Amino acid sequence: MITLSLCFSHYCQFGPSIFGWCWWPIEATHLRKDNLNRLNPLQSRALSNQRLRIAFGIDNAFTSHEVNRVKTFTAQAKSLINLSPSAWSLLSDTTHRNMRRSIIDRTGDCNGETRIQVVDLVHTLTLRMVLHVLFSMEEEAFNLPDRCFIELASAINSTWIMSKTERTPPRFENNSRLQNAILAIFPPTQDLSPQNNPLNMILPGFDTMWRIVLRMFIEIGFSTGVPHSEWRTQLAAFARTPSKAAFVQRPGLDAVSVEHLVNEALRLYPPTKRLYRAFQYYESSAVEVKATDIEEAHTAEHIWGPSVMSFDPRRWHTLENTQKQSFSPFGKKPVVCPAQSAFGPMVIGLIVGVLFMELGDDWILGSTEDRHGNLHPGIKLSNERDSYQYLYLARVDDRLAS
């Protein structure tokens, strides 16, 4: 076991190279040719994520440097997300059913309007999807009230923020709110020890997924995508019958596929904005943590062109080599998220498509603050964790009646 005192360096940017972007920190082998890392890639990733291990009480592929543990966890995750066509069909049906359940569960009279908080809706849909796929809890998740998922999401978000901003991260064993939120969904006898903590699976599936779903929904439904009704129609059609063929299909004059829409959302709003790796050099006993800025690589004008901050899925018709190399929403080798190849992008398209299909034209976007007006085409949305808490959906009939 590595027992080194960590010296967290200031956030470092590693800018463009002749290959488009410099990915040495992610590869975790070296920062420069003469500055080799004594830590192997698993050690490098695990050490840089120790604050998450402490705050969430987890022991998974992101926080462990033990080869067998990482292999076992990764193999289990790959097996669970390798969905057959019938499993995709069931997931579609379940997500539609969950969406309808949430509309019923979350609607209530508020100053004459029926409102649903957008963030709460996305949190609930994503968590129910995670429980269905990763825990085989389809019916159990459906039968639980939305408030259980909203509380778990809130507890996760507040813990994550504290783990990143406080000098000493809070310890999971002292976080009664987070533990109670987990046990409200799982049996009270659930083992919350590091290797058995449900957050081992929940965090990788939920925490990265909901933020990209939220921004893609806002971008396509209420900002750049407003004049492109065919994008919403296509997402809804994919959500009805999700398949790889439907995901890459390019209908219409724009020839924009669901894959293009998801990739453009992942480019502008990467679910992991920065990837951290730990380094220990041969001439030093200290361990430094360096960050690679994924978001900056995805929005570099010299790579993506002058319209880099605009949501434009048509840019994916033809990509230059530097753009392909700079696009890394699921990490880079040697450690890449298992959901990269199919499940991650397809389930993002599925959830967003279900949102559009089930909401139809019966709901409009509202805001409890004046900032609603900042949703303008061509202006990049905020990618901060606590953004858009003020947005809600209101029934059109209720709005007109009031």
Helices and strands as residue ranges (DSSP letters): E 6-8, H 24-27, H 41-48, H 50-56, H 67-81, H 85-106, E 109-110, E 113-117, H 118-135, H 138-143, H 146-165, G 172-174, H 176-183, H 199-202, I 203-207, H 208-222, H 229-240, H 244-248, H 258-268, E 274-279, E 287-293, H 294-298, H 301-304, G 313-317, H 321-326, E 331-332, E 335-336, H 343-359, E 363-367, G 370-374, E 391-395, H 396-401
